[in-house]
Amino acid sequence: MRRIATTIPLSIVSLLLLAGPALAAEGNDNGEGIVGETDDKIITFFSLGVVLFFVAVVILGTIIQNLLEKRKNARKAAHLRSRTGW
């Protein structure tokens, strides 16, 4: 509970410190972002990138989990083989 009590105020303060310069930016860019005017092509490629990112995360997570399961099963089998006698 103490960690939450210190994390929330620190998060709020840091967000307020970062929001100030962003809100006070000079000039009017008519809502254009870093890459310029946003059109359908940019939105499509960004969305495709997000989908591919999460697919890659799931695939890598599955591969890592399978490798760790194999290690765990090998360790269990080695432990069972080492038990001899009564």
C-alpha positions, -999 to +999 in steps of 0.1 A: +000+000+000+029+023+008+043+018-027+011+028-043+008+058-021+042+071-033+038+060-069+006+078-077+016+113-066+050+109-084+032+098-115+008+128-114+037+153-108+057+139-137+028+140-160+021+176-151+057+185-157+057+169-191+023+182-201+033+219-196+058+222-225+036+201-248+006+223-242+025+255-244+042+247-278+044+277-300+028+279-334-002+263-349+004+232-369-033+224-375-030+191-357-002+177-379+021+152-362+057+144-366+053+127-400+031+155-414-005+154-426-022+121-415-040+103-443-054+068-448-021+053-459-003+064-427-031+051-405-033+018-424+005+012-421+006+022-384-023-001-376-007-029-395+025-023-376+006-025-343-010-058-353+023-073-364+040-061-332+015-080-310+017-111-332+054-111-328+051-106-291+028-136-288+050-158-310+082-149-291+064-154-258+052-188-269+087-198-280+103-187-247+076-204-227+082-237-246+119-235-241+115-229-204+090-258-201+115-281-218+142-270-193+118-276-164+108-311-177+145-320-183+154-309-148+125-329-133+136-360-153+172-357-142+160-354-106+139-385-109+168-404-126+191-394-098+169-409-072+180-445-066+174-469-039+147-466-013 
